[in-house]
Amino acid sequence: MNEFELDCYDYELPPECIAKHPPAVRSASKLLVVQRGDGRLEDAATKDIAALLPKGALLVVNDTRVVPARLKGLRATGGRVEFLLLTPIPCMVVNIDKEGWSHAEVEGLVRSSKGPRKGERIELGRDIAMTMGEKGEYGRSVVTLHWQGDLASRLDENGELPLPPYLGRPQEDSDMQRYQTEFARVDKAGSVAAPTAGLHFDAAIRDSLRNAGIETATVSLYVGYGTFSPVRAEDIRDHVMHAEYAEMTAETAEQIRRAKAEGKPVIPVGTTSLRTLEGAHAATGAIEAFEGWIDIFIKPPYTTKVADGLFTNFHLPKSSLFILVCALAGRDLMQRAYAHARDTGYRFFSYGDAMLIL
């Protein structure tokens, strides 16, 4: 079995290891420190991350905000429809109608017992509706979204958070607050999933980082539903990565260049931040400001051009994200790290514990 076969990136995980609910305290998670140099594994706590990071490290976080992008509507026939908005709000080309309504052509997942017809208008809640367009693969469709006022407000009023499917439960009150990172900005609303590594940080941890002289820089990657999509190709080189919209400001680029020049490690918080750094570098050939779509698939053999490590969660088997960490730290070391985490009571996936790869 070679490193390009999907089965190489599988591992066993009992259902009881999957974290289904958020912890009461953000920073209460366990942290597995993985040293790539000697393969050492160290059990630690996320609250102590400031002492575990290399001196002067620069953390790079994703500041996008999750929107309640799942909407439920009714057809004129009475049939129920569910729509999951996939197009990030900042990427929409918005037109204003004479009657005060706005509209934009967007992409989303449409689910219905009997598919709506092209041109059919479906009410999705108060002051928000859609008109069906062309249907695509895997349930994706192009629709025209109609709304009055501010779209983010309409989603907040009418929508539900698109929680990961593996949680296997509907949204609860605690999710509204906990499925949002400390770094999320209101003007960066548009992700359909949380950049979950950021969920571990709270005000106390951020204070400890500042006190330790560890700076934080921000990037924006609007997480798409493709983050939950399985890798279907048996040879991972045949996998087509979903595209996501990313932004890196000139200020962040300068922070990273300065850290590199001073020999300070750049540690992304989450795979979304890492893919933004590496995707922007692939697009520009340097550490420069960037704004656009990235579809970088980080797989073995890949050498990072910007990132010097990674703070992340534990990922689904056979997923593009598990393949990413294997590219970063080596498949054998990651398999050993995941087995250690499984056997010593770590919690996995979005609401689970964390890993620091150095």
KOLDRENLO-943850 format. One line per 10 residues: for each residue x, y, z of N, C-alpha, C, O. Coordinates in steps of 0.1 Angstrom, whole numbers, plus 5000, padded with zeros to 4 digits. Layout:
<nodes>
X:Y:Z:X:Y:Z:X:Y:Z:X:Y:Z  ... $
</nodes>
This chain:
<nodes>
5009:4988:5000:5000:5000:5000:5009:5013:5000:5018:5014:5009  5007:5022:4990:5015:5033:4990:5008:5046:4995:4996:5045:4998  5015:5057:4996:5010:5069:5003:4999:5075:4995:4992:5085:5000  4996:5071:4982:4986:5077:4975:4973:5070:4975:4963:5074:4970  4972:5058:4982:4960:5050:4984:4952:5056:4995:4957:5057:5006  4939:5058:4993:4931:5064:5003:4930:5055:5016:4930:5061:5027  4931:5042:5015:4930:5033:5026:4942:5035:5036:4941:5031:5048  4953:5042:5031:4964:5045:5040:4960:5055:5051:4967:5056:5061  4949:5062:5048:4945:5073:5057:4933:5070:5065:4925:5079:5069  4931:5057:5068:4920:5053:5076:4925:5050:5090:4937:5047:5092 $
4916:5050:5100:4919:5046:5113:4906:5042:5120:4896:5047:5116  4908:5034:5131:4896:5029:5138:4893:5039:5149:4902:5044:5156  4880:5042:5151:4876:5051:5161:4862:5047:5167:4852:5047:5160  4862:5042:5180:4849:5039:5186:4840:5051:5186:4844:5062:5188  4827:5049:5185:4817:5060:5185:4818:5068:5198:4815:5080:5198  4822:5062:5209:4822:5070:5222:4833:5080:5222:4834:5088:5231  4843:5079:5213:4853:5089:5212:4849:5102:5205:4856:5112:5206  4838:5102:5199:4833:5114:5191:4826:5124:5201:4817:5120:5208  4831:5136:5202:4825:5146:5211:4813:5151:5204:4813:5157:5193  4801:5149:5210:4788:5153:5205:4784:5167:5210:4775:5173:5204 $
4789:5171:5221:4785:5184:5227:4796:5192:5231:4807:5187:5234  4795:5205:5231:4806:5214:5234:4809:5213:5249:4800:5211:5257  4822:5215:5253:4826:5215:5267:4821:5228:5274:4818:5238:5267  4819:5227:5287:4814:5239:5294:4824:5250:5294:4820:5262:5293  4837:5247:5293:4847:5257:5293:4856:5255:5281:4860:5244:5278  4858:5265:5273:4865:5264:5260:4879:5258:5262:4883:5249:5254  4886:5263:5272:4900:5260:5273:4902:5247:5281:4914:5244:5285  4891:5239:5284:4893:5227:5292:4897:5215:5284:4898:5204:5290  4900:5217:5271:4904:5205:5263:4918:5200:5266:4926:5207:5271  4919:5187:5263:4933:5181:5264:4940:5185:5251:4934:5188:5241 $
4953:5185:5252:4962:5188:5241:4973:5178:5239:4981:5176:5249  4974:5172:5227:4985:5163:5224:4995:5170:5217:4993:5175:5206  5007:5171:5222:5018:5178:5216:5027:5168:5208:5031:5158:5214  5028:5170:5195:5035:5161:5186:5048:5168:5181:5048:5178:5175  5060:5162:5185:5072:5167:5181:5077:5159:5168:5080:5148:5169  5077:5167:5157:5081:5160:5145:5096:5156:5144:5100:5146:5138  5104:5163:5152:5118:5161:5151:5122:5147:5156:5130:5139:5150  5117:5143:5168:5120:5130:5174:5108:5121:5176:5109:5110:5181  5096:5125:5171:5084:5117:5172:5078:5116:5185:5070:5107:5188  5083:5124:5195:5078:5123:5208:5063:5129:5209:5060:5138:5203 $
5055:5122:5218:5041:5126:5221:5040:5130:5235:5045:5123:5244  5034:5141:5238:5033:5146:5251:5019:5150:5254:5013:5158:5247  5013:5145:5265:4999:5148:5269:5000:5161:5277:5008:5163:5286  4992:5171:5273:4992:5184:5280:4977:5189:5280:4968:5182:5277  4976:5202:5283:4963:5209:5284:4963:5221:5275:4973:5228:5275  4952:5224:5268:4952:5236:5260:4954:5249:5267:4959:5258:5262  4949:5249:5280:4951:5262:5288:4966:5265:5289:4969:5277:5293  4975:5256:5288:4989:5258:5289:4996:5261:5276:5009:5260:5275  4989:5264:5265:4995:5264:5252:5006:5275:5251:5015:5274:5244  5004:5286:5259:5014:5297:5258:5028:5292:5262:5038:5296:5257 $
5028:5283:5272:5041:5277:5276:5046:5266:5267:5058:5263:5268  5038:5261:5259:5042:5249:5250:5046:5254:5237:5053:5247:5230  5042:5266:5233:5046:5271:5220:5061:5276:5220:5066:5280:5230  5068:5275:5209:5081:5280:5208:5081:5295:5211:5072:5302:5208  5092:5300:5217:5093:5314:5221:5091:5323:5209:5098:5321:5198  5083:5333:5210:5081:5343:5200:5072:5338:5188:5072:5345:5178  5066:5327:5189:5058:5321:5178:5047:5331:5174:5042:5339:5182  5044:5331:5161:5033:5339:5156:5021:5329:5153:5022:5321:5144  5010:5331:5160:4998:5323:5157:4990:5330:5146:4988:5342:5146  4985:5322:5137:4976:5328:5126:4962:5321:5127:4961:5309:5126 $
4952:5329:5130:4939:5324:5132:4929:5328:5121:4932:5338:5114  4919:5321:5119:4908:5324:5109:4897:5332:5117:4891:5327:5126  4894:5344:5112:4885:5353:5118:4871:5353:5112:4863:5361:5115  4868:5343:5104:4854:5342:5098:4844:5338:5108:4847:5331:5118  4831:5342:5105:4820:5339:5114:4811:5329:5108:4808:5330:5096  4806:5319:5115:4796:5310:5110:4783:5316:5110:4778:5323:5119  4775:5314:5099:4762:5320:5097:4752:5308:5098:4755:5297:5094  4740:5311:5104:4729:5301:5104:4724:5298:5089:4714:5303:5086  4732:5291:5082:4730:5290:5067:4720:5280:5063:4717:5279:5051  4714:5272:5072:4704:5262:5069:4690:5268:5071:4686:5272:5082 $
4683:5268:5060:4669:5274:5060:4659:5264:5056:4662:5255:5047  4647:5264:5062:4637:5255:5059:4625:5263:5053:4621:5273:5058  4620:5258:5042:4609:5265:5035:4598:5256:5031:4598:5244:5033  4588:5262:5025:4576:5255:5020:4574:5259:5005:4574:5270:5001  4571:5248:4997:4566:5251:4983:4552:5255:4983:4545:5253:4993  4547:5260:4972:4533:5264:4971:4524:5252:4973:4512:5253:4977  4529:5240:4970:4522:5227:4971:4521:5223:4985:4513:5213:4988  4529:5229:4994:4529:5225:5008:4541:5216:5011:4543:5213:5023  4548:5212:5001:4560:5203:5003:4571:5211:5010:4573:5223:5008  4579:5204:5019:4589:5209:5027:4602:5209:5019:4605:5200:5011 $
4610:5220:5020:4623:5221:5013:4633:5226:5024:4630:5234:5032  4645:5220:5023:4656:5225:5031:4667:5231:5022:4671:5224:5012  4672:5242:5025:4683:5249:5017:4695:5252:5026:4693:5259:5036  4707:5248:5021:4719:5252:5028:4727:5261:5019:4732:5257:5009  4728:5274:5023:4735:5284:5015:4750:5281:5016:4756:5279:5027  4757:5280:5004:4771:5277:5003:4779:5289:4999:4791:5289:5002  4774:5298:4992:4781:5310:4987:4784:5320:4999:4774:5324:5005  4796:5323:5002:4799:5333:5012:4793:5346:5009:4793:5351:4998  4788:5353:5019:4781:5366:5017:4790:5376:5010:4786:5383:5001  4803:5377:5014:4812:5387:5007:4814:5384:4992:4818:5393:4985 $
4811:5372:4988:4813:5368:4974:4801:5371:4965:4802:5369:4953  4790:5375:4971:4778:5376:4963:4778:5389:4955:4782:5399:4960  4772:5388:4943:4770:5400:4935:4755:5404:4937:4746:5397:4932  4753:5414:4945:4740:5417:4950:4733:5428:4941:4740:5438:4938  4721:5426:4937:4713:5435:4930:4701:5440:4938:4695:5432:4946  4697:5452:4937:4686:5458:4944:4674:5460:4935:4675:5466:4925  4663:5454:4939:4650:5455:4932:4643:5468:4936:4646:5474:4946  4634:5472:4927:4626:5484:4930:4618:5484:4942:4616:5494:4949  4613:5472:4946:4605:5470:4957:4613:5470:4971:4606:5468:4981  4626:5472:4970:4634:5472:4982:4640:5458:4986:4646:5457:4996 $
4637:5448:4977:4643:5435:4979:4657:5435:4972:4659:5442:4962  4666:5427:4978:4678:5424:4972:4678:5410:4966:4671:5401:4971  4686:5407:4956:4687:5393:4951:4702:5391:4946:4709:5400:4942  4706:5378:4947:4719:5374:4942:4718:5359:4938:4710:5351:4944  4725:5356:4928:4726:5342:4923:4737:5335:4932:4748:5339:4933  4733:5324:4939:4741:5317:4948:4741:5302:4946:4732:5297:4939  4750:5295:4953:4750:5281:4952:4746:5275:4966:4749:5281:4976  4739:5264:4966:4735:5258:4978:4731:5244:4976:4729:5239:4965  4728:5237:4988:4723:5223:4987:4708:5224:4990:4703:5230:4999  4701:5217:4981:4686:5217:4982:4682:5203:4984:4685:5194:4977 $
4674:5202:4995:4668:5188:4998:4653:5189:4998:4647:5198:5005  4646:5180:4992:4632:5180:4992:4627:5166:4988:4634:5159:4980  4616:5161:4993:4611:5148:4989:4608:5147:4974:4610:5137:4968  4604:5158:4968:4602:5159:4954:4608:5172:4949:4604:5183:4953  4619:5171:4941:4626:5183:4938:4619:5195:4932:4610:5193:4923  4621:5207:4937:4614:5219:4931:4618:5221:4916:4629:5217:4912  4609:5226:4909:4612:5229:4895:4620:5242:4893:4619:5251:4901  4627:5242:4881:4634:5255:4878:4624:5266:4876:4614:5265:4870  4627:5277:4883:4618:5289:4882:4608:5290:4893:4602:5300:4895  4608:5279:4901:4598:5279:4913:4603:5287:4924:4615:5286:4928 $
4595:5296:4930:4599:5304:4941:4594:5297:4954:4583:5292:4955  4603:5297:4964:4601:5290:4977:4604:5300:4988:4614:5306:4989  4594:5302:4997:4596:5310:5008:4604:5303:5019:4601:5292:5022  4615:5310:5024:4624:5304:5033:4623:5310:5047:4631:5307:5056  4613:5318:5049:4611:5325:5062:4607:5339:5060:4603:5343:5049  4608:5347:5071:4604:5361:5070:4614:5369:5062:4626:5370:5065  4609:5375:5051:4616:5384:5043:4628:5377:5036:4639:5383:5034  4627:5364:5033:4638:5357:5026:4631:5346:5018:4623:5338:5023  4636:5344:5005:4630:5334:4996:4640:5330:4986:4651:5337:4985  4638:5320:4978:4647:5316:4967:4639:5312:4955:4627:5307:4956 $
4645:5314:4943:4639:5309:4931:4649:5298:4925:4661:5301:4924  4644:5287:4923:4652:5276:4918:4658:5278:4904:4652:5284:4896  4671:5274:4903:4678:5275:4891:4682:5261:4886:4675:5251:4887  4695:5260:4881:4700:5248:4876:4705:5238:4887:4710:5243:4897  4702:5225:4886:4706:5216:4895:4720:5210:4891:4723:5208:4879  4729:5208:4901:4742:5202:4899:4744:5189:4905:4734:5182:4908  4756:5185:4907:4760:5172:4913:4759:5173:4929:4760:5183:4935  4756:5161:4934:4756:5159:4949:4747:5169:4956:4749:5174:4967  4735:5172:4950:4725:5180:4956:4727:5195:4955:4719:5203:4959  4738:5199:4949:4741:5213:4947:4732:5219:4937:4729:5213:4927 $
4728:5231:4939:4720:5238:4929:4723:5253:4929:4728:5258:4939  4721:5259:4918:4722:5274:4917:4708:5280:4918:4699:5276:4911  4707:5289:4927:4694:5295:4930:4695:5310:4930:4706:5315:4932  4684:5317:4929:4684:5332:4931:4679:5334:4945:4667:5330:4948  4687:5340:4954:4682:5342:4968:4677:5357:4968:4683:5366:4963  4665:5358:4975:4658:5371:4976:4657:5374:4991:4654:5366:4999  4660:5387:4995:4658:5391:5009:4656:5406:5010:4659:5413:5001  4651:5410:5021:4649:5424:5024:4659:5427:5036:4660:5420:5045  4664:5439:5035:4673:5444:5045:4687:5437:5045:4692:5435:5034  4693:5434:5056:4706:5428:5058:4705:5413:5057:4698:5407:5065 $
4713:5407:5048:4711:5392:5046:4716:5385:5059:4709:5375:5063  4727:5389:5065:4731:5382:5077:4721:5383:5088:4719:5373:5095  4713:5394:5089:4702:5395:5099:4691:5385:5095:4685:5379:5104  4688:5384:5082:4677:5375:5078:4681:5360:5081:4673:5353:5086  4694:5357:5080:4698:5344:5083:4698:5341:5098:4693:5330:5102  4702:5351:5106:4701:5350:5120:4687:5347:5125:4684:5340:5134  4677:5354:5118:4663:5353:5122:4657:5340:5118:4648:5335:5126  4661:5335:5107:4653:5324:5101:4661:5311:5100:4655:5300:5098  4674:5311:5101:4682:5300:5098:4687:5292:5110:4684:5296:5122  4693:5280:5108:4699:5272:5118:4714:5270:5114:4718:5270:5102 $
4722:5267:5124:4736:5264:5122:4737:5251:5115:4730:5241:5118  4746:5250:5104:4748:5238:5097:4758:5229:5105:4769:5228:5101  4754:5223:5116:4763:5215:5124:4768:5203:5116:4761:5198:5107  4780:5199:5120:4786:5187:5112:4776:5175:5113:4770:5172:5124  4775:5168:5102:4766:5156:5102:4769:5146:5112:4760:5139:5117  4782:5144:5116:4785:5133:5125:4780:5136:5139:4781:5127:5148  4776:5148:5142:4770:5151:5156:4757:5143:5157:4753:5140:5169  4750:5141:5146:4738:5133:5147:4727:5139:5156:4720:5131:5162  4726:5152:5157:4716:5158:5165:4712:5171:5160:4720:5177:5153  4700:5177:5164:4696:5190:5159:4704:5201:5167:4710:5198:5178 $
4703:5213:5163:4709:5224:5170:4704:5226:5184:4692:5225:5186  4712:5229:5194:4708:5232:5207:4712:5246:5211:4720:5252:5204  4707:5251:5221:4710:5265:5225:4724:5268:5227:4729:5278:5223  4732:5258:5233:4746:5260:5235:4754:5261:5223:4765:5268:5222  4749:5256:5212:4756:5256:5199:4757:5270:5194:4767:5274:5188  4747:5279:5196:4747:5292:5191:4759:5300:5196:4764:5309:5189  4763:5297:5208:4774:5305:5213:4787:5297:5212:4798:5304:5209  4787:5284:5213:4799:5276:5213:4805:5273:5200:4817:5270:5198  4796:5273:5189:4801:5269:5176:4805:5282:5169:4802:5284:5157  4812:5290:5176:4817:5303:5171:4830:5306:5178:4830:5305:5190 $
4840:5309:5171:4853:5311:5178:4854:5325:5184:4846:5334:5181  4864:5326:5193:4867:5339:5200:4871:5350:5189:4871:5362:5192  4876:5345:5178:4882:5354:5168:4872:5358:5158:4875:5367:5149  4860:5353:5158:4850:5356:5147:4846:5370:5147:4843:5376:5157  4846:5376:5135:4842:5390:5133:4828:5391:5126:4825:5383:5117  4820:5400:5131:4807:5402:5125:4808:5405:5110:4800:5400:5102  4818:5413:5106:4819:5417:5092:4826:5406:5084:4828:5407:5072  4829:5394:5090:4834:5383:5083:4824:5371:5083:4829:5359:5082  4812:5374:5084:4801:5363:5084:4801:5357:5070:4801:5363:5060  4800:5343:5070:4799:5336:5058:4803:5322:5058:4800:5315:5048 $
4810:5317:5068:4814:5303:5069:4802:5294:5072:4793:5298:5080  4801:5282:5066:4791:5273:5069:4795:5263:5079:4788:5254:5083  4808:5264:5084:4813:5255:5094:4823:5263:5102:4830:5272:5096  4824:5260:5115:4834:5268:5123:4848:5263:5120:4850:5251:5117  4858:5272:5120:4872:5268:5120:4875:5263:5134:4880:5270:5142  4873:5250:5136:4871:5244:5149:4883:5245:5158:4881:5245:5170  4895:5246:5153:4907:5247:5162:4906:5260:5170:4910:5260:5182  4899:5270:5165:4898:5283:5172:4888:5282:5184:4887:5290:5192  4880:5271:5184:4870:5270:5195:4876:5267:5208:4869:5269:5219  4889:5264:5209:4895:5261:5222:4900:5273:5229:4903:5273:5241 $
4900:5285:5222:4906:5297:5228:4895:5305:5235:4884:5306:5230  4899:5310:5246:4890:5319:5253:4898:5332:5258:4910:5333:5255  4892:5341:5265:4899:5353:5269:4911:5350:5278:4921:5357:5276  4910:5340:5286:4921:5337:5295:4933:5332:5287:4945:5336:5290  4931:5324:5277:4942:5319:5269:4948:5330:5261:4960:5331:5259  4939:5339:5256:4945:5350:5248:4953:5359:5256:4963:5365:5252  4949:5361:5269:4957:5369:5278:4971:5363:5281:4981:5369:5281  4971:5349:5283:4983:5342:5285:4993:5343:5273:5005:5343:5275  4987:5343:5261:4995:5344:5249:5002:5358:5248:5014:5359:5246  4994:5368:5251:4999:5382:5251:5010:5383:5261:5021:5389:5259 $
5008:5378:5273:5018:5379:5284:5031:5372:5281:5041:5375:5286  5030:5361:5272:5041:5353:5269:5048:5359:5256:5058:5354:5251  5043:5370:5251:5049:5377:5239:5046:5370:5226:5053:5371:5217  5035:5362:5226:5031:5355:5214:5021:5363:5206:5010:5366:5212  5024:5368:5194:5015:5376:5186:5005:5367:5179:5007:5355:5177  4994:5374:5175:4983:5367:5167:4981:5375:5155:4979:5387:5155  4980:5368:5144:4977:5375:5131:4964:5368:5126:4961:5357:5130  4957:5375:5117:4944:5369:5112:4944:5367:5097:4950:5375:5090  4937:5357:5093:4934:5355:5079:4919:5352:5079:4913:5349:5089  4913:5352:5067:4899:5349:5065:4897:5338:5055:4900:5340:5043 $
4892:5326:5059:4888:5316:5049:4874:5312:5052:4871:5308:5063  4865:5315:5043:4851:5312:5045:4848:5297:5042:4848:5292:5031  4847:5290:5053:4847:5275:5053:4834:5270:5046:4823:5275:5049  4836:5262:5036:4825:5257:5028:4821:5243:5033:4828:5237:5041  4810:5238:5027:4804:5225:5031:4814:5214:5027:4813:5203:5032  4822:5217:5017:4831:5207:5012:4841:5202:5023:4847:5191:5021  4842:5209:5034:4850:5204:5045:4845:5191:5051:4853:5184:5057  4832:5189:5049:4826:5176:5054:4826:5165:5043:4823:5154:5046  4829:5169:5031:4828:5160:5019:4839:5149:5020:4850:5152:5022  4835:5137:5018:4845:5126:5019:4854:5126:5006:4850:5131:4996 $
4866:5121:5008:4875:5118:4996:4870:5106:4989:4870:5095:4995  4864:5107:4977:4858:5095:4971:4868:5088:4962:4866:5076:4959  4879:5094:4958:4889:5087:4949:4897:5078:4957:4902:5081:4968  4899:5066:4951:4908:5056:4958:4922:5060:4957:4930:5057:4966  4926:5067:4947:4940:5073:4946:4938:5088:4949:4931:5095:4942  4944:5092:4960:4941:5106:4965:4946:5116:4955:4941:5128:4956  4955:5113:4946:4959:5123:4936:4947:5126:4926:4948:5136:4919  4937:5118:4926:4925:5120:4917:4914:5129:4924:4904:5132:4918  4916:5132:4937:4906:5140:4944:4907:5154:4940:4917:5160:4939  4895:5160:4938:4893:5174:4934:4889:5181:4946:4878:5179:4952 $
4897:5190:4951:4895:5198:4963:4884:5209:4961:4884:5215:4950  4875:5211:4970:4866:5221:4969:4873:5235:4970:4882:5236:4978  4868:5245:4963:4873:5258:4964:4866:5266:4975:4854:5265:4977  4874:5274:4982:4869:5283:4992:4875:5297:4991:4886:5298:4986  4868:5307:4995:4872:5321:4993:4881:5325:5005:4877:5323:5017  4892:5330:5003:4902:5334:5013:4907:5348:5011:4908:5353:5000  4911:5354:5023:4917:5367:5023:4929:5368:5032:4928:5362:5043  4939:5374:5028:4951:5377:5037:4955:5391:5034:4958:5395:5023  4954:5400:5045:4957:5414:5043:4972:5416:5042:4980:5408:5045  4975:5428:5037:4989:5432:5037:4995:5433:5051:5007:5430:5052 $
4987:5436:5061:4992:5437:5074:4996:5423:5079:5007:5421:5085  4988:5413:5077:4991:5400:5081:5003:5394:5073:5012:5388:5079  5004:5397:5060:5016:5393:5053:5028:5399:5058:5039:5392:5059  5028:5411:5063:5040:5418:5068:5043:5412:5082:5055:5410:5085  5033:5408:5090:5036:5401:5103:5043:5388:5100:5053:5385:5108  5039:5381:5090:5045:5368:5088:5059:5369:5082:5068:5362:5086  5061:5379:5073:5074:5381:5068:5084:5385:5079:5095:5381:5079  5079:5394:5088:5088:5398:5099:5091:5386:5108:5103:5385:5113  5081:5378:5111:5084:5366:5120:5094:5357:5113:5103:5352:5120  5093:5355:5100:5102:5346:5093:5116:5352:5093:5126:5345:5096 $
5117:5365:5091:5130:5372:5091:5137:5371:5105:5149:5371:5106  5129:5371:5115:5134:5370:5129:5136:5356:5134:5140:5354:5146  5133:5346:5125:5135:5332:5129:5124:5327:5139:5126:5317:5146  5112:5334:5139:5102:5330:5148:5092:5321:5140:5088:5324:5129  5088:5309:5146:5079:5300:5139:5065:5306:5137:5059:5312:5146  5059:5303:5125:5045:5307:5122:5037:5294:5124:5038:5284:5117  5027:5295:5133:5019:5284:5137:5004:5287:5133:4998:5295:5140  4999:5281:5123:4984:5283:5120:4976:5277:5130:4979:5266:5135  4965:5283:5134:4954:5277:5142:4944:5271:5133:4935:5279:5128  4944:5258:5131:4935:5252:5122:4939:5250:5108:4948:5257:5103 $
4933:5240:5102:4937:5236:5088:4932:5247:5078:4938:5249:5068  4922:5255:5082:4917:5266:5073:4928:5277:5072:4930:5282:5062  4934:5280:5084:4944:5290:5084:4957:5285:5076:4963:5293:5068  4960:5272:5078:4972:5267:5071:4969:5267:5056:4978:5270:5048  4957:5263:5052:4955:5263:5037:4954:5277:5031:4958:5279:5020  4950:5286:5039:4950:5300:5035:4965:5305:5032:4968:5310:5022  4974:5302:5042:4988:5306:5040:4994:5299:5028:5001:5305:5020  4992:5286:5027:4998:5279:5017:4992:5281:5003:4999:5282:4993  4979:5283:5003:4971:5286:4991:4975:5300:4985:4976:5301:4973  4976:5309:4994:4980:5323:4990:4994:5323:4985:4997:5330:4975 $
5003:5315:4991:5017:5314:4986:5017:5308:4972:5025:5312:4964  5009:5297:4971:5009:5290:4958:5004:5300:4947:5008:5299:4935  4995:5309:4950:4989:5318:4940:4998:5329:4937:4998:5334:4926  5006:5334:4947:5014:5346:4945:5029:5343:4944:5037:5351:4939  5033:5331:4948:5047:5328:4948:5055:5335:4959:5067:5334:4959  5048:5341:4969:5055:5348:4980:5045:5350:4991:5034:5345:4990  5050:5356:5002:5041:5359:5013:5036:5373:5011:5042:5383:5015  5025:5374:5004:5019:5386:5000:5004:5387:5003:4998:5376:5005  4999:5399:5003:4984:5400:5004:4977:5392:4993:4982:5392:4982  4966:5387:4997:4958:5378:4987:4944:5379:4990:4939:5380:5002 $
4936:5378:4979:4921:5377:4980:4916:5370:4968:4918:5374:4957  4910:5358:4971:4905:5350:4960:4902:5336:4964:4902:5333:4976  4899:5328:4954:4895:5314:4957:4907:5305:4957:4916:5306:4949  4908:5296:4967:4919:5286:4968:4913:5272:4968:4902:5270:4974  4920:5263:4962:4915:5249:4962:4927:5240:4965:4928:5228:4960  4937:5245:4972:4949:5237:4974:4946:5224:4982:4939:5225:4993  4951:5213:4978:4949:5200:4984:4963:5196:4989:4972:5192:4981  4965:5197:5002:4978:5194:5008:4979:5179:5011:4972:5174:5020  4987:5172:5004:4988:5158:5005:5003:5154:5004:5011:5162:4999  5007:5142:5009:5021:5138:5007:5024:5136:4992:5015:5132:4985 $
5036:5139:4988:5046:5146:4996:5045:5161:4994:5046:5166:4983  5044:5169:5005:5042:5183:5004:5051:5189:5015:5050:5185:5027  5058:5199:5012:5066:5207:5021:5060:5221:5023:5059:5228:5013  5056:5225:5035:5050:5238:5037:5059:5249:5033:5071:5248:5036  5054:5259:5027:5062:5271:5023:5061:5282:5034:5070:5291:5034  5051:5282:5042:5049:5293:5052:5048:5287:5066:5054:5292:5075  5039:5277:5068:5036:5272:5081:5048:5264:5087:5054:5256:5080  5050:5266:5100:5061:5259:5107:5056:5249:5117:5063:5243:5124  5043:5247:5117:5036:5238:5126:5021:5239:5125:5016:5245:5115  5014:5234:5134:4999:5235:5133:4993:5232:5147:4996:5222:5153 $
4983:5240:5150:4974:5237:5162:4961:5233:5156:4955:5241:5148  4956:5221:5159:4944:5216:5151:4936:5206:5160:4940:5202:5171  4924:5203:5155:4916:5192:5161:4920:5179:5155:4929:5178:5147  4913:5168:5160:4915:5155:5154:4904:5153:5143:4892:5157:5145  4908:5148:5132:4900:5148:5120:4894:5134:5116:4899:5124:5120  4884:5135:5107:4877:5123:5103:4887:5114:5095:4896:5119:5088  4886:5101:5097:4894:5092:5088:4891:5093:5074:4880:5096:5070  4901:5091:5065:4900:5092:5051:4895:5106:5046:4889:5107:5035  4897:5116:5054:4893:5130:5050:4905:5137:5045:4916:5134:5047  4902:5148:5037:4913:5156:5032:4921:5163:5043:4933:5166:5042 $
4914:5165:5055:4921:5171:5066:4931:5162:5073:4941:5166:5078  4927:5149:5074:4936:5139:5080:4948:5137:5070:4959:5136:5075  4945:5137:5057:4956:5136:5048:4965:5148:5049:4978:5147:5048  4960:5160:5052:4968:5172:5054:4978:5170:5065:4990:5173:5064  4973:5166:5077:4982:5165:5088:4992:5154:5086:5003:5154:5091  4989:5144:5078:4998:5133:5075:5009:5139:5066:5021:5135:5067  5005:5148:5057:5015:5155:5048:5025:5163:5057:5037:5164:5054  5019:5169:5067:5027:5178:5075:5037:5171:5085:5048:5175:5086  5032:5160:5091:5040:5153:5101:5044:5139:5098:5051:5133:5105  5039:5134:5087:5042:5120:5083:5031:5111:5087:5026:5112:5098 $
5028:5101:5078:5016:5093:5081:5018:5084:5093:5009:5082:5101  5030:5078:5094:5033:5069:5105:5032:5076:5119:5026:5070:5128  5037:5088:5120:5036:5095:5132:5022:5099:5135:5018:5099:5147  5014:5103:5125:5000:5107:5127:4992:5095:5131:4983:5096:5140  4994:5084:5125:4987:5072:5129:4990:5068:5144:4981:5064:5151  5002:5070:5148:5006:5067:5161:5000:5077:5171:4995:5073:5182  5000:5090:5167:4994:5100:5175:4979:5098:5177:4974:5100:5188  4972:5095:5166:4958:5093:5167:4955:5081:5175:4945:5081:5183  4962:5070:5174:4960:5058:5182:4962:5061:5197:4955:5056:5205  4972:5069:5200:4975:5073:5214:4963:5081:5219:4958:5079:5230 $
4958:5091:5211:4947:5099:5216:4935:5090:5218:4928:5092:5228  4932:5081:5209:4920:5072:5210:4921:5064:5223:4911:5062:5230  4933:5059:5225:4935:5049:5236:4936:5056:5250:4935:5049:5260  4938:5069:5250:4940:5076:5263:4929:5086:5266:4930:5094:5274  4917:5084:5259:4905:5092:5262:4904:5106:5256:4896:5114:5262  4911:5109:5246:4909:5122:5239:4895:5121:5232:4891:5111:5228  4889:5133:5230:4877:5135:5223:4880:5140:5209:4889:5148:5207  4873:5134:5199:4876:5137:5185:4866:5146:5178:4854:5148:5183  4870:5153:5167:4862:5161:5158:4859:5175:5164:4866:5180:5173  4849:5181:5159:4847:5196:5160:4846:5200:5175:4853:5211:5178 $
4840:5193:5184:4839:5197:5198:4849:5189:5206:4848:5188:5218  4859:5183:5200:4868:5175:5207:4881:5182:5211:4881:5194:5212  4891:5174:5214:4903:5179:5220:4913:5184:5208:4909:5183:5197  4925:5188:5212:4934:5194:5202:4947:5188:5201:4951:5180:5210  4954:5191:5191:4968:5186:5188:4977:5198:5184:4972:5207:5176  4989:5198:5189:4998:5208:5185:5010:5201:5179:5018:5194:5185  5012:5204:5166:5023:5198:5158:5034:5208:5157:5032:5219:5151  5046:5204:5162:5057:5213:5162:5069:5207:5154:5080:5213:5153 $
</nodes>
